[in-house]
Amino acid sequence: MSIKYIEIELTNDEKEAILNHSGFIITSDITKKDLSDKRSKWIRFNSTSLPDIIGELSYKCNRSRNDNEVFFLNDLASHLENHL
C-alpha cells in the first residue's frame, strides 16, 4: 500500500516550529527532508501523521505563556487543519 502525502506550503519559520515542537512525531524521512530544506516551500506530510502534528502544536500553544508564540502556533495549527 502506498503512503498518501498531503503537500502544504509553509514558511521557514513555520517549518522550524514544526521541527522544534513536534519533530519527534514525524517518522517520514520525506517530511523530515522537506522541513529541513530551507529552499522547499511545499512540504509533504503523511496524511496519517498530520493530525498528530496538529495535536502537538495545539498542546504547545495551550501551554505557552508567550502571546506571540500562542498566536503563531494557533495560526500554524489552523493552517495545517485546513488541509485535512
C-alpha positions as CSV (number, residue, x, y, z in Angstrom):
1,M,0.0,0.0,0.0
2,S,1.4,3.4,-1.0
3,I,1.6,6.2,1.5
4,K,-0.6,9.2,0.8
5,Y,1.1,12.6,1.2
6,I,-0.5,16.0,1.5
7,E,1.5,18.9,0.2
8,I,1.3,22.1,2.3
9,E,3.0,25.4,1.6
10,L,5.0,26.6,4.7
11,T,7.4,29.4,5.5
12,N,10.8,28.7,7.0
13,D,9.6,29.9,10.4
14,E,6.6,27.5,10.3
15,K,8.9,24.6,9.2
16,E,11.2,25.4,12.1
17,A,8.3,25.5,14.6
18,I,7.1,22.1,13.4
19,L,10.5,20.6,13.8
20,N,11.0,22.1,17.2
21,H,7.6,21.4,18.7
22,S,6.6,18.2,17.0
23,G,9.6,16.8,15.2
24,F,9.6,13.7,17.4
25,I,6.3,12.7,15.9
26,I,7.4,12.8,12.3
27,T,8.5,9.4,11.1
28,S,8.6,10.0,7.4
29,D,12.1,10.7,6.0
30,I,10.5,12.6,3.1
31,T,8.7,15.0,5.5
32,K,11.9,15.5,7.6
33,K,13.9,16.2,4.5
34,D,11.3,18.8,3.2
35,L,11.2,20.5,6.6
36,S,14.9,20.7,6.9
37,D,15.4,22.1,3.4
38,K,15.4,26.0,3.6
39,R,14.5,26.2,-0.1
40,S,11.5,23.9,0.0
41,K,8.1,25.7,0.2
42,W,5.8,22.7,-0.3
43,I,6.2,20.2,2.4
44,R,4.9,16.6,2.0
45,F,3.1,15.3,5.1
46,N,2.0,11.7,5.7
47,S,-1.8,12.0,5.9
48,T,-2.0,9.7,8.9
49,S,0.6,11.7,10.9
50,L,-0.7,15.2,10.2
51,P,-3.4,15.1,12.9
52,D,-0.8,14.1,15.5
53,I,1.4,17.0,14.4
54,I,-1.5,19.4,14.7
55,G,-2.4,18.0,18.1
56,E,1.2,18.5,19.4
57,L,1.2,22.1,18.1
58,S,-2.1,22.8,19.8
59,Y,-0.8,21.3,23.0
60,K,2.3,23.6,22.9
61,C,0.0,26.5,22.1
62,N,-2.2,25.9,25.0
63,R,0.7,25.8,27.5
64,S,2.7,28.7,26.2
65,R,2.9,32.0,28.2
66,N,4.2,34.0,25.3
67,D,1.3,35.7,23.4
68,N,3.3,35.9,20.1
69,E,4.0,32.2,20.3
70,V,0.4,31.4,21.1
71,F,-0.9,33.3,18.0
72,F,1.8,31.9,15.8
73,L,1.2,28.2,16.8
74,N,-2.6,28.6,16.7
75,D,-2.4,30.1,13.1
76,L,0.0,27.3,12.1
77,A,-2.2,24.5,13.5
78,S,-5.2,26.1,11.8
79,H,-3.3,26.3,8.5
80,L,-2.5,22.6,8.7
81,E,-6.0,21.7,9.7
82,N,-7.4,23.3,6.6
83,H,-5.5,20.7,4.5
84,L,-7.0,17.7,6.2
